[in-house]
Amino acid sequence: MNHRRIALGATSGRFLAVVRPLFGGFDLTDVRWQDLKEVHLHVGLIGASLRLSAFTGSDLASASGPTRTLFYEGLRKDQAQALYRICQAHDQAWREKRRVRDLEELRARSGGIQLGSGPAQVASAADGDAASRLRNAKSMLDSGLITDSEYEALKAKIISNV
């Protein structure tokens, strides 16, 4: 009666678990990859178990808030290991996305500027000729408001418009 009562799967955007109760029906658990906090695999002599921790908040990339823990045991070793590798890859990708978002928010709170759509915004906003715009870009670089690559992009844009 306990045979194959759990089916786990991974899509491009979610981790899915279907658990069949003893007397008909099923329970579906759906975890978006961006909500995944961590995943653990335990491989024993007979089978494997998989434990996932996921954020329960509605923010798409929030790295804080309450979590829920999902535990699945009695899995086949090779299938559990394959699912674990998929979960780890998505976990690492979303961890990096959260880190970048946190850095951008920190930069915005500290008064820095973000040049996400390109150097044309700063170049068109600067008054005067190309020399004054280059001086302005250099001062922004020296004060740490923009990175070296952003400065080089600005410089190339200003020079190409001359």
Residue pairs with C-beta under 8 A, 6 or more apart in sequence:
1 22
2 74
5 19
5 20
5 21
6 17
6 18
6 19
6 20
6 72
6 74
6 75
7 17
7 18
8 15
8 16
8 17
8 18
8 50
8 72
8 75
8 79
8 83
9 15
9 16
9 17
9 83
10 16
10 83
10 86
10 87
10 90
13 32
13 33
14 30
14 31
14 32
14 33
15 30
15 31
15 33
15 36
15 52
15 87
16 28
16 29
16 30
16 31
17 28
17 29
17 70
17 72
18 26
18 27
18 28
18 29
19 26
19 27
19 29
20 26
20 27
21 27
29 70
31 52
31 54
31 70
33 90
33 91
33 93
33 94
34 60
34 61
34 94
34 97
35 54
35 55
35 56
35 57
36 52
36 53
36 54
36 55
36 87
36 90
36 91
36 94
37 53
37 54
37 55
37 67
37 91
38 52
38 53
38 91
39 50
39 51
39 52
39 53
39 84
39 87
39 88
39 91
40 50
40 51
40 52
41 48
41 49
41 50
41 51
41 80
41 81
41 84
42 48
42 49
42 50
42 51
43 77
43 80
43 81
47 73
47 74
47 75
47 76
47 77
47 80
48 73
48 75
48 76
48 77
48 80
48 81
49 71
49 72
49 73
49 74
49 75
49 80
50 71
50 72
50 73
50 75
50 80
50 83
50 84
50 87
51 69
51 70
51 71
51 72
52 69
52 70
52 71
52 87
53 67
53 68
53 69
53 70
54 67
54 68
54 70
55 62
55 63
55 64
55 65
55 66
55 67
56 65
56 66
56 67
56 68
57 64
57 65
57 66
59 65
61 94
61 97
61 98
61 101
62 98
63 95
63 98
63 102
75 83
104 114
107 114
108 114
112 144
112 145
113 122
113 140
113 145
113 146
115 121
115 122
115 146
115 150
115 153
118 153
118 157
119 150
119 153
119 154
119 156
119 157
120 157
122 136
122 137
122 140
122 154
123 133
123 154
123 157
123 158
123 161
126 132
126 133
126 136
126 137
130 158
130 159
130 161
130 162
133 158
134 155
134 158
137 146
137 151
137 154
137 155
137 158
138 151
140 146
140 151
141 147
141 148
141 150
141 151
146 154
